[in-house]
Amino acid sequence: MLARHAVRAGFVAALLVCASAAAQSFSPSALKLLQAMERTPTTLARYQYLVRTTPTLSRTDQLLALQFMAFSQNELGLYDQAVFGFPLKNELPGDLKLPTPAEWKSADAVDAIAALAAHRRIVMVNEAHHDAHTRQLTLELLPRLRALGFTYFAAEALGKNDPGLAKRGYPVRKSGTEYLRDPMYGDILREAIRLGFTLVPYDSALTGQARETAQAETLYRKVFAKDPEARLFVHAGYAHIDKTPGRLGEWHPMAMQLEALTGLVPLSIDQTDFLETGLDASDAYHRLAHAFPSDKPEILLNRQTGQPWSARPAAYDVNVILPATLSIEAFGKYKYGGRLDYEQAGLPHVLAYNEMRRAGWLSLDGTRYPYSIDTTLCRGTVPCVVDAQYLGEPDDAIAADRYAFMGPTETSKLYLRPGAYRLRASDSDGHTLSESNIKIAPP
């Protein structure tokens, strides 16, 4: 049931700019919550509003608010906090038996999926909207699939109101839904444009089965009806990539309908059935990660047949297992958002910064380098957001990386590729607190 709520939440963000559509789908109290969030000027302001408001809501509305709180944390660069705060776990098939090393072996996900895609015309990868780690695979697959002749890239978060996106080369806030505010999603679009993909917006403001149908029909109309020999890469949310009903109840998922329209069987890659959601080592994800240790996204191949493992072979072709990265140190060395006891910490007052850890996967296999930041950039105003903008891009461009400080003496790191950046700190109203230019060079 939780998975269905999460899938539904993937649609909610698109409704923030469409109150009339939202009115058809949500209770009056939920609609009031959505409208209040829409009025907040920034993601940070929305997050602060949700922190204040969530305890006062009904249980149903709290679930909606907690999802948006996780979305907000993700968009603010608080990646681990987002996952800890909304620990999404899909209900797995009751008769599922997890693979064992005796029968299965680990393979690099990017290499193996590229090999599987060589003779396919449609490849679909899903994400959990509040977990930026599920965007790494798509980013790394883009050059591999482009080399195989894939020329169309469809992203669920893309909107229809930015015709200059491809020419400009980078996304801005109006380029799509709020998911694009996450720098990882911005990176995906930048890379797709750089590689020469034709970008395809395809999502719909409809709900339920009508949304699945509209997504499939849009992809068919914009791609295969115009270019019958097209090869299409789709980045979608949750169970839209499924080729049978099941995870969406009786609905016919987008991938299933696109297959019927085109006669082409998609290669569907799932990342949401086995996600790291906490520190419980007994869950299915951790048992798999322990049995098949890897520091990169992996899939499992049968030792005898070479076929990839899927927990739901009728619905999708491959399960991707991401390496475990969550840490409570994301909340700081001290209590997250709390007051530091300098004497107890054994540190001089001036040095007692609360270090907020960020996951090592953000280096993207060593292509991005850590750059230390702290709350001195906020000029005494906390909470604040620190954005690293590519030099020459405007404030509304999606940042190369960002991080939100919630406590007065925090320090963390941004992960940036070599190049020149404008470092900008801003408050919850979007007002600039400090600004400076920096250069990142390989160490």
HELIX and SHEET records of a PDB file:
HELIX    1   1 LEU A    2  LEU A   15  1                                  14    
HELIX    2   2 ALA A   19  ALA A   23  1                                   5    
HELIX    3   3 PRO A   28  ARG A   39  1                                  12    
HELIX    4   4 THR A   43  THR A   53  1                                  11    
HELIX    5   5 THR A   54  THR A   56  5                                   3    
HELIX    6   6 ARG A   59  GLU A   75  1                                  17    
HELIX    7   7 TYR A   79  GLY A   85  1                                   7    
HELIX    8   8 ALA A  109  ALA A  117  1                                   9    
HELIX    9   9 ALA A  132  ARG A  135  5                                   4    
HELIX   10  10 GLN A  136  ALA A  147  1                                  12    
HELIX   11  11 LEU A  165  ARG A  168  1                                   4    
HELIX   12  12 ARG A  173  SER A  175  5                                   3    
HELIX   13  13 GLU A  178  ARG A  181  5                                   4    
HELIX   14  14 PRO A  183  ARG A  194  1                                  12    
HELIX   15  15 GLY A  208  LEU A  219  1                                  12    
HELIX   16  16 TYR A  220  PHE A  224  3                                   5    
HELIX   17  17 TYR A  238  ILE A  241  5                                   4    
HELIX   18  18 MET A  254  THR A  262  1                                   9    
HELIX   19  19 ALA A  284  ALA A  291  1                                   8    
HELIX   20  20 ILE A  328  PHE A  331  5                                   4    
HELIX   21  21 TYR A  342  ALA A  345  1                                   4    
HELIX   22  22 HIS A  349  LEU A  351  5                                   3    
HELIX   23  23 GLY A  360  SER A  363  5                                   4    
HELIX   24  24 THR A  375  CYS A  378  5                                   4    
SHEET    1   A 2 TRP A 104  ASP A 108  0                                        
SHEET    2   A 2 GLU A 298  ASN A 302 -1                                        
SHEET    1   B 6 THR A 198  VAL A 200  0                                        
SHEET    2   B 6 TYR A 152  ALA A 155  1                                        
SHEET    3   B 6 LEU A 232  GLY A 237  1                                        
SHEET    4   B 6 ILE A 122  GLU A 127  1                                        
SHEET    5   B 6 LEU A 267  ASP A 270  1                                        
SHEET    6   B 6 VAL A 318  ASN A 319  1                                        
SHEET    1   C 3 ASN A 354  GLU A 355  0                                        
SHEET    2   C 3 GLU A 410  LEU A 416  1                                        
SHEET    3   C 3 TYR A 369  ASP A 374 -1                                        
SHEET    1   D 4 ASP A 401  PHE A 405  0                                        
SHEET    2   D 4 CYS A 384  TYR A 390 -1                                        
SHEET    3   D 4 GLY A 419  SER A 426 -1                                        
SHEET    4   D 4 THR A 432  ILE A 440 -1                                        
END                                                                             
